[in-house]
Amino acid sequence: MDPFIPCRRPTVEVMVGGVGIGGQNPVRMQSMTTTKGSDVEGSVRQTIELVAAGSELVRITTPTVADATAMREVRRVLKEQGITVPLVADIHFSPPAALEAAQWVDKVRINPGNYCSTRETNSEEEYQAALVDMRDRLAPLIAICRRRGVAIRIGVNHGSLAPRVVARYGAGPEGMVQSALEVVEICRQLEFHSIVISLKSSVPRAMVVANRLLAQRLDERGWNYPLHLGVTEAGEGEDGRVKSAIGIGALLADGIGDTIRVSLTEPAVNEIPVCRYLVETTAKWREEAWREAECRPAGLPSGLASTARSRLRKSTVAILQCSGLAVVDIEDARVDAALLQTLGYVQDGGGQWQARPQSADLVLCAPSTDRSAVPQELRERFLLPESENSYCPMLGAWRAKRIAVEDVLASPAMLSSWLADAQLAILTAQHPGIHRLRAALHHCTASGVTIPIVLEQRALNSEPAAHYPEACGLAYGSLLLDGLAEGVVLRGGGEKLSIALSVLQTCEMRRVKADLVACPGCGRTLFELQATLAKVRAATGHLKHLKIGVMGCIVNGPGEMMDADYGYVGSGPGRVTLYKGQRVVARNVSEGEAIERLVDLIRAEGDWEERG
């Protein structure tokens, strides 16, 4: 894969009903209802709504044989209303439900972890025997799907790998890839090729690394099957959009991925506009990169891994030593209390202004900025221009230099000279996309630049507020995940600063709030997810050192919140089970008292902190 001039990864076309995935088809957008198959009326209504929003495939959970059987009626009613969208049955734990669903749907999504023994294997002979056993369990489903022309999605989830896979390959990206490849091998042995593969995780970094590795392993074998992308349990609002944009967008931008689903803890129709933005924006980026291919700078490597850069360097300037720098350009805005608050600063009881983890680290000012309006205690953070592209703090003796991507690409040999007296580099891109920025960052690494680099994507300034979370995640996420820079620059504080901080937190560079992992909800959900998530956020959102899972049912929890510190999982109608890590602490807690019990648990474990 060329990290500077990407193209779509070539794949075979897999037909799902009348919709082709992979091949020469565009990246397909899909979503999922929050109903079970047996809720025919609700499933039909939500499917129609999703199709109207632009969903090209619709998935419905079928946890039981009865739910799978009901898909026949769902399809019939939809057909009567002129809706022919491909239907996908989502299977967990019940191979018999998969066999039944395959009679009525266009694609069946299975989890390899549900088709193999839960026992660990202690020898190569036992491991191979487990593979034979899995083949025997899968063969009936593959036979039905081949006969009816039904596709299968091999849907690996980070939190539900087979014990024998974890024991041999680990619970990370390598284990996810091997779990998928085992099922692909079985399908190939049985001469079945209508398969789509997905590797999902609630951790965007794990999801990106796993899918890059999967694409590489498949292509090495000549197994050019299409990939389905998604970040599981992304949550809602700003966080859900940022996480999805970083995980899905990093892959789409480099040509990996043939169909996507954005999982939001919101009404399912809200997922489609985000899908559309990610698909259309990354397609434009790839097209633009190809148009500029003839101007490709010399000396660029061909592999993505070779662009990575160490994060071990430490600045000698104390204020630049934090991880994940957030820099705000206020231009010529008037400095007053209202502005300082939008930058995240707060006043203590004595009237002194203080920075918090949620504050801007640095503020770029205009020449006209009134120095006297900036509180003395914040002046080390406010930078005034000393020349067109050079800034110095009001209080301190160091320098930041702004350099344009175009200048770096045109004259990379000048980098050392340009940055000779600088302690911070601001790398500025005028045009949208990540590929020219990535090339400029490669030159920074090759030139031995050792000072922190923050990225400035000026195209973000014209993004509408409705799409700013996904735009910011797309613009910065891939480059930050790969360790190519130490922070970001944005214009204006307030909501934009909050979103930029979410990007830095998702890229594991900074913690500013609790990381809430929440499933999007489906027919298995046992409580009202959106309202519950809001209550958990209100009670625990300030605990920035914690990761808390909010899962609607036992299918998604505790497995899909495997690295969460605490879990809130639906265990029955109106009942919740609470977890500390993977350990059950309280079963069947009344939903009415579950939030309070969760807070009590966090206190008892010594992880509670009062709000600052």
C-alpha positions in Angstrom: 0.0 0.0 0.0 1.3 3.4 -1.0 0.8 5.8 2.0 1.1 8.9 -0.2 -0.8 8.0 -3.4 -3.5 5.5 -2.2 -5.9 3.5 -4.3 -8.8 1.2 -3.4 -7.6 -2.2 -2.4 -8.7 -4.6 -5.3 -11.2 -7.2 -4.3 -13.7 -9.6 -5.8 -17.3 -8.5 -5.9 -19.6 -10.2 -3.4 -23.3 -9.9 -4.2 -25.7 -9.4 -1.3 -29.1 -9.6 -2.8 -28.9 -7.1 -5.6 -26.1 -5.0 -4.1 -22.5 -5.6 -4.9 -19.8 -5.2 -2.3 -16.2 -4.7 -3.3 -15.0 -5.0 -6.9 -15.7 -1.8 -8.8 -18.6 -0.8 -6.5 -18.5 2.3 -4.3 -18.1 1.8 -0.6 -21.5 0.7 0.6 -23.2 2.3 3.6 -25.3 0.2 6.0 -26.9 0.2 9.4 -28.9 -1.9 11.8 -32.4 -1.8 13.3 -32.9 -1.8 17.1 -35.5 -4.5 16.8 -35.5 -8.3 16.8 -36.6 -10.2 13.7 -39.8 -11.3 15.5 -40.9 -7.7 15.8 -42.0 -7.7 12.3 -43.8 -4.3 12.4 -40.9 -2.5 14.1 -38.3 -4.2 11.8 -40.2 -3.2 8.7 -40.7 0.4 9.9 -37.1 0.9 10.9 -35.8 -0.7 7.6 -37.9 1.7 5.6 -36.6 4.6 7.6 -33.0 3.5 7.0 -33.5 2.9 3.3 -35.0 6.4 3.0 -31.9 7.8 4.8 -29.6 6.0 2.4 -28.7 2.7 3.9 -27.8 0.2 1.2 -28.0 -2.9 3.4 -30.0 -3.3 6.7 -29.1 -5.7 9.5 -31.5 -7.2 12.0 -30.7 -9.2 15.0 -32.0 -12.8 15.1 -30.9 -14.3 18.4 -33.4 -17.2 18.2 -34.8 -19.5 15.6 -38.1 -17.8 16.0 -36.6 -14.5 15.2 -34.8 -16.0 12.2 -38.1 -17.5 10.9 -39.8 -14.1 11.2 -37.4 -12.7 8.7 -39.5 -14.4 6.0 -42.4 -12.2 7.0 -40.2 -9.1 7.3 -39.0 -9.6 3.7 -42.6 -10.3 2.5 -44.0 -7.1 3.9 -41.1 -5.0 2.7 -41.5 -6.4 -0.8 -45.2 -5.5 -0.8 -44.1 -1.9 -0.1 -41.5 -2.0 -2.9 -38.5 -2.2 -0.6 -35.9 -4.6 -1.9 -32.9 -3.6 0.2 -30.7 -6.6 1.1 -31.4 -7.9 4.6 -28.6 -9.2 6.9 -29.3 -11.5 9.8 -27.1 -10.8 12.9 -26.3 -14.1 14.7 -24.8 -14.5 18.2 -24.5 -17.8 20.1 -27.1 -19.7 18.0 -25.9 -21.7 14.9 -29.4 -23.1 14.5 -30.7 -19.5 14.1 -28.1 -18.9 11.4 -29.3 -22.0 9.5 -32.9 -20.8 9.7 -32.0 -17.1 8.8 -30.1 -18.2 5.8 -33.4 -19.4 4.3 -34.8 -15.9 4.2 -32.0 -13.2 4.1 -29.3 -12.1 1.8 -26.4 -12.3 4.1 -25.7 -13.9 7.5 -23.3 -12.3 9.9 -21.5 -14.8 12.2 -19.0 -14.5 14.9 -16.2 -17.2 14.7 -16.1 -17.3 18.5 -19.6 -18.8 18.4 -18.6 -21.7 16.1 -15.7 -23.2 18.1 -15.0 -24.8 21.4 -14.5 -22.5 24.4 -11.7 -24.7 25.7 -8.0 -23.8 25.4 -5.8 -26.2 23.4 -2.5 -27.4 24.8 -0.9 -29.0 21.8 -0.8 -28.6 18.0 -2.9 -31.8 17.7 -5.6 -30.4 19.9 -5.5 -27.1 18.0 -5.9 -28.8 14.6 -8.7 -30.9 16.0 -10.5 -27.7 17.1 -10.3 -26.4 13.5 -11.8 -29.6 12.2 -14.6 -29.3 14.8 -15.2 -25.7 13.7 -15.4 -26.8 10.0 -18.0 -29.4 10.9 -20.1 -26.8 12.7 -19.8 -24.3 9.8 -20.4 -26.7 7.0 -24.2 -26.9 7.2 -24.5 -23.1 7.1 -22.1 -22.8 4.2 -24.0 -25.4 2.3 -27.3 -23.5 2.7 -25.7 -20.2 1.7 -24.1 -21.7 -1.4 -27.4 -23.2 -2.5 -29.4 -20.0 -2.0 -26.7 -17.5 -3.1 -26.5 -16.0 0.4 -23.3 -14.2 1.5 -21.6 -14.7 4.9 -19.9 -12.0 6.9 -17.1 -13.3 9.0 -17.5 -10.9 11.9 -14.7 -11.0 14.4 -15.1 -8.9 17.5 -12.1 -8.0 19.6 -13.8 -9.1 22.8 -15.0 -12.5 21.8 -12.0 -14.4 20.4 -11.8 -18.1 21.1 -9.6 -19.0 24.1 -7.3 -21.2 21.9 -6.8 -18.2 19.6 -6.0 -15.9 22.5 -3.6 -18.5 24.0 -1.6 -18.8 20.7 -1.9 -15.4 19.1 -2.9 -13.0 21.9 -6.1 -10.9 22.3 -4.9 -8.1 20.1 -4.8 -7.5 16.3 -2.9 -10.7 15.5 -5.5 -12.8 17.3 -8.3 -11.0 15.5 -6.6 -11.6 12.1 -6.0 -15.3 12.8 -9.5 -15.8 13.9 -10.8 -14.5 10.6 -8.3 -16.3 8.5 -9.2 -19.7 10.1 -12.8 -19.2 8.9 -11.8 -18.0 5.5 -9.6 -21.1 5.1 -12.6 -23.3 5.9 -14.8 -21.4 3.4 -12.2 -21.9 0.7 -11.9 -25.6 1.6 -15.6 -25.9 1.0 -15.3 -23.8 -2.2 -17.4 -21.0 -0.8 -16.3 -17.5 -1.7 -19.3 -15.2 -1.1 -17.7 -13.8 2.1 -17.1 -10.4 3.5 -14.8 -10.0 6.5 -14.9 -7.6 9.5 -12.5 -7.1 12.4 -14.2 -4.7 14.9 -13.1 -3.3 18.2 -14.2 -0.4 20.5 -10.6 0.7 20.5 -9.9 2.6 17.2 -6.2 1.9 17.3 -6.7 -1.9 17.6 -9.3 -1.8 14.8 -7.0 0.1 12.4 -4.0 -2.0 13.1 -6.0 -5.2 12.8 -7.6 -4.3 9.5 -4.3 -3.1 8.0 -2.7 -6.4 9.0 -5.7 -8.4 7.7 -5.5 -6.7 4.3 -1.8 -7.5 4.1 -2.3 -11.1 5.0 -5.2 -11.6 2.6 -3.3 -10.0 -0.3 -0.2 -12.1 0.4 -2.4 -15.2 0.0 -4.2 -13.8 -3.0 -7.5 -13.9 -1.1 -9.0 -10.7 -2.3 -12.2 -10.6 -0.3 -13.9 -7.3 0.6 -13.8 -5.9 4.1 -16.6 -4.4 6.3 -15.4 -1.6 8.6 -16.7 -0.4 11.9 -15.7 0.7 15.4 -18.0 -1.1 17.9 -19.5 0.6 20.9 -18.4 4.0 19.7 -21.1 5.7 21.8 -23.1 8.8 21.0 -22.7 12.4 20.0 -19.3 13.9 19.6 -17.4 10.9 21.0 -19.2 8.4 18.7 -18.5 10.4 15.6 -14.9 11.1 16.5 -14.1 7.5 17.3 -15.8 6.2 14.1 -14.1 8.9 11.9 -10.7 8.0 13.3 -11.1 4.2 13.0 -13.1 3.9 9.8 -11.6 7.1 8.2 -8.0 6.0 8.7 -8.6 2.9 6.6 -10.9 4.4 3.9 -8.4 7.2 3.3 -5.8 4.5 2.4 -8.2 2.5 0.2 -9.0 -0.2 2.7 -12.7 -1.1 3.2 -15.7 -1.9 1.0 -18.7 -1.3 3.2 -19.1 0.5 6.5 -21.4 0.9 9.5 -21.0 3.7 12.0 -22.3 2.4 15.4 -23.9 5.2 17.4 -25.9 5.0 20.5 -28.6 7.1 18.8 -31.5 6.5 16.4 -30.1 4.3 13.7 -30.9 6.8 10.9 -28.4 9.2 12.5 -25.6 6.8 11.4 -26.1 7.3 7.7 -25.1 10.9 7.3 -21.9 10.1 9.1 -21.3 7.1 6.9 -21.9 9.3 3.8 -19.5 12.0 5.0 -16.7 9.5 5.6 -17.2 7.7 2.3 -17.4 10.8 0.2 -14.7 12.8 1.9 -12.1 10.0 1.8 -13.0 9.3 -1.9 -12.2 12.9 -2.7 -8.9 12.7 -0.8 -7.8 9.6 -2.8 -8.8 11.2 -6.1 -6.9 14.3 -5.3 -3.8 12.3 -4.3 -3.9 10.5 -7.6 -4.3 13.8 -9.6 -1.1 14.9 -7.9 0.7 11.6 -8.5 2.9 13.0 -11.3 4.2 15.6 -8.8 5.1 13.0 -6.2 8.1 14.2 -4.2 11.2 12.1 -4.7 12.6 10.0 -1.9 9.3 8.9 -0.4 9.0 5.3 1.0 6.4 2.9 -0.3 5.3 1.3 3.0 3.0 2.8 5.6 5.0 1.6 8.6 8.1 3.4 7.4 6.4 6.8 7.9 6.1 6.2 11.7 8.1 8.3 14.0 9.1 7.8 17.6 7.2 9.6 20.4 10.1 9.1 22.8 11.5 12.6 22.2 10.9 15.1 25.0 11.0 18.8 24.6 13.2 20.9 26.9 10.4 23.4 27.3 8.2 22.3 30.2 4.9 23.4 28.7 5.6 21.3 25.6 6.2 18.1 27.5 2.6 17.1 27.9 1.2 14.4 25.6 -1.3 15.5 23.0 -1.0 19.3 22.6 -4.1 21.3 21.8 -3.2 24.7 20.3 -5.9 27.3 19.6 -5.6 30.1 17.1 -7.7 33.0 18.3 -6.6 35.3 15.5 -7.6 38.9 16.5 -10.3 37.9 19.0 -10.6 40.2 22.1 -9.2 38.6 25.2 -11.6 38.7 28.0 -13.1 36.3 30.6 -15.6 34.9 28.1 -12.8 34.0 25.7 -10.7 32.5 28.4 -13.6 30.2 29.4 -14.1 29.0 25.9 -10.4 28.1 26.0 -11.1 25.9 29.0 -9.5 28.1 31.7 -11.2 28.5 35.0 -10.8 30.9 38.0 -10.0 29.6 41.4 -11.4 31.1 44.6 -8.8 33.8 44.6 -9.6 34.9 41.1 -6.5 33.4 39.6 -6.9 31.7 36.2 -5.9 28.1 36.0 -5.4 25.5 33.2 -7.1 22.1 33.4 -6.7 18.9 31.3 -9.7 20.3 29.3 -7.9 23.6 28.5 -5.9 24.7 25.5 -2.2 24.2 26.0 -1.2 27.1 23.8 -2.9 30.1 22.3 -1.8 31.7 19.0 -2.6 35.5 19.0 -2.6 38.2 16.4 -0.2 41.2 16.5 -3.1 43.3 17.7 -3.8 41.2 20.8 -3.8 43.3 23.9 -1.0 41.8 26.0 -2.3 43.5 29.2 -5.7 41.7 28.8 -4.0 38.3 29.2 -3.7 37.3 32.9 -0.2 37.1 34.1 -0.6 33.4 35.2 -1.6 32.4 31.6 1.0 34.4 29.6 3.4 31.5 29.2 0.6 29.9 27.2 -0.2 32.9 24.9 2.1 33.2 21.9 2.5 36.5 20.0 3.9 36.7 16.4 7.4 38.1 16.2 7.4 37.7 12.4 5.1 36.2 9.8 5.7 32.6 10.7 7.3 32.8 14.1 5.7 33.0 17.6 7.1 33.6 21.1 5.2 33.3 24.4 4.4 36.4 26.3 6.3 34.9 29.2 9.1 32.6 28.3 12.1 32.3 26.0 11.3 29.7 23.3 9.9 29.9 19.8 7.3 28.2 17.6 7.7 28.2 13.8 4.9 27.7 11.3 5.8 26.0 8.1 3.6 25.1 5.1 3.2 21.6 3.8 3.8 22.9 0.3 7.2 24.5 1.3 8.3 21.2 2.9 7.4 19.2 -0.1 9.2 21.6 -2.4 12.3 22.1 -0.4 12.7 19.3 2.3 16.4 20.0 2.6 15.6 23.4 4.1 13.8 22.0 7.1 16.8 21.9 9.4 17.5 25.6 8.6 13.9 26.7 9.0 13.6 25.0 12.4 17.1 25.6 13.7 16.0 28.0 16.5 12.5 26.6 17.1 11.2 24.4 20.0 7.8 23.7 18.3 6.9 23.2 14.7 3.4 24.0 13.4 2.9 22.1 10.1 0.1 23.8 8.2 -1.9 22.3 5.3 -4.0 24.6 3.2 -5.9 21.8 1.3 -7.9 18.9 2.8 -6.6 15.4 3.1 -3.9 13.5 4.9 -1.6 12.3 2.2 0.4 15.4 1.5 0.7 16.0 5.3 1.9 12.5 5.7 4.6 13.1 3.0 5.7 16.3 4.7 5.9 14.5 8.0 8.1 11.8 6.4 10.5 14.5 5.4 10.5 15.9 8.9 11.5 12.4 10.2 14.1 11.9 7.5 15.6 15.4 8.2 16.0 14.5 11.9 13.5 17.0 13.2 13.4 16.2 17.0 11.1 19.0 18.3 7.3 18.4 18.8 5.2 18.9 15.7 1.5 20.0 15.8 -0.7 19.7 12.7 -2.9 22.5 11.3 -5.6 21.6 8.8 -7.0 24.9 7.6 -9.7 23.3 5.6 -11.4 22.5 8.9 -12.2 26.1 9.3 -14.9 25.9 6.7 -16.5 22.7 7.9 -20.1 23.1 9.1 -20.7 22.4 12.8 -22.9 19.4 12.0 -19.9 17.5 10.6 -17.1 19.0 12.6 -16.6 15.9 14.9 -16.1 13.5 12.0 -14.2 16.1 10.0 -11.7 16.7 12.8 -11.4 13.0 13.4 -10.7 12.4 9.7 -8.2 15.2 9.4 -6.0 14.3 12.3 -6.8 10.8 13.5 -4.8 8.6 11.2 -1.6 10.7 11.5 -1.8 10.8 15.2 -2.5 7.1 15.6 0.6 6.5 13.6 2.7 8.6 15.9 3.5 11.2 13.3 2.8 14.3 15.4 2.3 15.5 18.9 -0.8 17.6 18.7 -3.2 19.7 16.7 -4.1 23.3 15.9 -7.7 24.6 15.6 -9.3 27.9 15.1 -11.5 28.9 18.0 -12.3 27.3 21.4 -15.5 26.0 22.9 -17.1 23.1 21.1 -14.2 22.9 18.6 -11.7 22.6 21.4 -13.8 19.9 23.1 -13.8 17.9 19.8 -10.1 18.3 19.3 -9.5 17.0 22.8 -11.7 14.0 22.0 -9.6 13.3 19.0 -6.4 13.4 21.2 -8.0 11.1 23.7 -9.2 8.6 21.1 -5.7 8.6 19.8 -4.5 7.7 23.3 -2.4 10.8 23.7 -4.4 12.6 26.4 -7.2 11.9 28.9 -9.7 14.7 29.5 -12.9 12.7 30.5 -14.1 9.2 31.2 -14.0 7.0 28.2 -17.5 5.6 27.9 -17.9 2.5 25.7 -21.5 2.1 24.7 -23.1 -0.2 22.2 -25.6 1.2 19.6 -28.5 -0.9 20.7 -30.4 -3.6 18.8 -33.2 -6.1 19.4 -31.3 -7.7 22.3 -31.0 -4.4 24.3 -32.6 -4.7 27.7 -32.9 -1.0 28.7 -33.2 2.4 27.1 -29.6 2.9 26.0 -29.5 6.6 25.2 -31.1 7.7 28.5 -28.9 5.3 30.5 -25.7 6.4 28.8 -26.6 10.1 29.5 -27.1 9.2 33.2 -23.8 7.3 33.4 -22.0 10.2 31.7 -23.6 12.7 34.2 -22.5 10.6 37.2 -19.0 9.5 36.0 -17.9 11.6 33.1 -15.4 13.6 35.2 -13.4 10.4 36.0 -10.9 10.8 33.2 -8.7 8.0 34.4 -11.5 5.4 33.9 -13.1 3.5 31.0 -16.7 2.5 31.6 -18.7 0.1 29.4 -22.5 0.6 29.0 -23.8 -2.5 27.2 -27.4 -3.3 26.5 -27.1 -7.1 26.8 -24.7 -9.9 27.7 -23.8 -10.4 24.0 -21.9 -7.1 23.9 -20.8 -7.2 27.6 -18.5 -8.1 29.1 -16.6 -9.2 26.0 -16.8 -6.0 24.0 -15.8 -3.9 27.0 -12.9 -6.2 27.7 -10.5 -3.4 28.6 -13.1 -1.3 30.6 -12.4 -0.6 34.2 -16.2 -0.9 35.1 -19.2 -2.3 33.3 -23.0 -1.6 33.3 -24.6 -4.5 31.4 -28.2 -5.4 30.8 -29.0 -8.8 32.3 -32.8 -8.9 32.0 -35.7 -6.5 31.6 -35.1 -3.7 34.1 -32.1 -5.5 35.5 -28.4 -4.7 35.4 -25.2 -6.6 36.2 -22.2 -4.5 37.4 -18.6 -5.4 36.6 -15.2 -4.5 37.9 -13.1 -5.3 34.9 -14.2 -8.7 33.8 -15.4 -9.6 37.3 -19.1 -9.7 38.2 -19.7 -7.6 41.3 -23.5 -7.4 41.5 -26.0 -9.3 39.5 -29.6 -8.4 38.6 -29.5 -4.9 40.2 -32.7 -2.9 39.7 -32.3 -0.4 36.9 -33.6 2.3 39.2 -30.7 2.0 41.6 -28.0 0.8 39.2 -26.3 4.2 38.6 -26.0 4.8 42.4 -24.7 1.3 42.9 -22.1 1.8 40.1 -20.9 5.0 41.8 -20.8 3.1 45.1 -18.7 0.4 43.5 -16.2 2.9 42.0 -15.9 4.5 45.5 -15.4 1.1 47.2 -12.7 0.2 44.7 -10.8 3.5 45.5 -11.2 4.9 42.0 -13.6 7.8 42.7 -12.5 11.4 42.5 -14.6 14.4 43.4 -15.3 16.9 40.6 -12.7 19.6 40.3 
